[in-house]
Every structure is written in C-alpha cells, then in structure tokens.
Amino acid sequence: MVELSVVGILAGLDQVALADVERHINRKTFSAGAQIIEPESDSSDVYLILSGKVRIVNYSLSGREITLEEIGAGGCVGQLSAIDGEPRSACVLAVTNTDVAIVSPANFEKIVKNHPSVAWSVIRELARIVRTSTRRIVDVSTLGANERVVAEILRCSQIEIAEDGSAMLSPVPVHSEIASRVSTSRETVARVMGTLARNGLIAKVELGLYVPNVQRLEEFLSESIH
Ligand SMILES: Nc1ncnc2c1ncn2[C@@H]1O[C@@H]2COP(=O)(O)O[C@H]2[C@H]1O
C-alpha cells in the first residue's frame, strides 16, 4: 500500500498526523482512461494521487480537448471545488492506472485547518496553478500555433536538459497530446515537428525525441517570433 507521505501537500506531517489523515480518506484505484472528476457531478472530493498519472482537461466550444496539465504521483486535484464550493473547473482523467486517496471537502477543511504546513502547501500549489495558467494565457494570446508547438517542445526539453545542452524526451511526445496542450491541431504539430527535424533541431531516435541543442531550439523560437 502506497504511503500517504508521497503526497506533496502532506510532506510536512509527522507519523501521528499522517495516521490521523489516513483515518479520513478512502483509497480507490481508477483504470487508465477512467474519468476521476466529472464537471457535471455535485461531488467536491479532493483526490490525492498516490501512484499513476492524471490529465486535467477542458473542452473548447467546438469540442476540442485542451490539456491544462498532467499530474503524477504526489499531486492533488479537486481542491478548487473543495475550497470555494463552486462547480468543478475541469475534467480529470486517469492516464494510467491511478491509485488515489479521496478526501471529503469537510475532512479536507479539517486537515488544512489543523495543519498549517498543509495549508501553506495548498496555497503554494494554487500559486503554481496561477503562474502556469498565466503563462498559457500569454502564449495563446501572443504566439501563433506554430510557435506554441515549438515553445511546448522547448519547455519539455528544458525539464530534461543534460549537461551537454541536449535533451531526450522519452517516450516521443504524441502529436495529439502536444496539440491538446497548446490548443492546436495534430496536423499543425506534425508539420512543425517536420520543420524542426529538417532543420536538425529534433530527431526521432530509439530512446525518444532527441533535441541535440536546447539553446538552438530557443534561438529558433525567438527568431520565428521576431
Ligand atoms: N489550470 C489548471 N492547472 C492545474 N490544475 C487545474 C487547473 N484547472 C483545474 N485544475 C484542477 O482540476 C480540478 C477540477 O476540479 P476542481 O475545480 O475541484 O479542482 C481542479 C484542480 O485541481
């Protein structure tokens, strides 16, 4: 059984406090593809992700799926409705089989009020969401679709950057997933990745998508913006 201590917002709690939280949760496993949070439901439960990966998605008026974020083990979703009592702001889907600890809104409030370190972590997480959302708004309002695709590959590369300035994205990012993250079509992603490959900025290799020089990719992006 996965320990609750893997959950980021519970990191500051000692064993006694964790045992107390354990009494206020229900564990559940969602299969890959299952919907964990449905916007239409009345529930305001909070989901602490113990293992696996979830995708937070919204839908455009035309029905296109927009990925807001992917969150792995240690993350927390569903806190917004638990905090403000408003309807769910997005859908949450299990990407892989995912083990969660479910906390009712009343128990979430109790845990937050009893443990200042949890309250602070929840606040920090909200700050992170605001920052990420701000960056997305700026990207969507200032960059064209092609540049957004390059910016997304660049962001993934910056996370994986090695000492020699290269990066390996493994597995190769799926076109439809990049498209969903940057609000464009799969065809645009395929076209832009083709251009990057022809310019030697990315290459598909056995291990994944290889970016030989992340700085060159950054320069390519800033040249295409200006
Ligand atoms: N922009 C976002 N970035 C990260 N997580 C989000 C974002 N929007 C919604 N979520 C998460 O998705 C959840 C959907 O249900 P809630 O609104 O209760 O709580 C939400 C957050 O946990």
The ligand as a Gaussian input file, in Angstrom:
#p B3LYP/6-31G(d) Opt

LIG

0 1
 N       -5.294000      25.431000     -14.855000
 C       -5.179000      24.382000     -14.040000
 N       -3.968000      23.912000     -13.700000
 C       -3.839000      22.851000     -12.876000
 N       -4.885000      22.202000     -12.331000
 C       -6.103000      22.629000     -12.626000
 C       -6.320000      23.740000     -13.486000
 N       -7.635000      23.931000     -13.593000
 C       -8.220000      22.972000     -12.843000
 N       -7.310000      22.185000     -12.259000
 C       -7.531000      21.017000     -11.380000
 O       -8.638000      20.293000     -11.934000
 C       -9.597000      20.172000     -10.907000
 C      -11.041000      20.075000     -11.379000
 O      -11.867000      20.063000     -10.225000
 P      -11.757000      21.301000      -9.202000
 O      -12.204000      22.524000      -9.891000
 O      -12.394000      20.947000      -7.927000
 O      -10.171000      21.406000      -8.939000
 C       -9.407000      21.462000     -10.098000
 C       -7.911000      21.477000      -9.968000
 O       -7.460000      20.503000      -9.057000

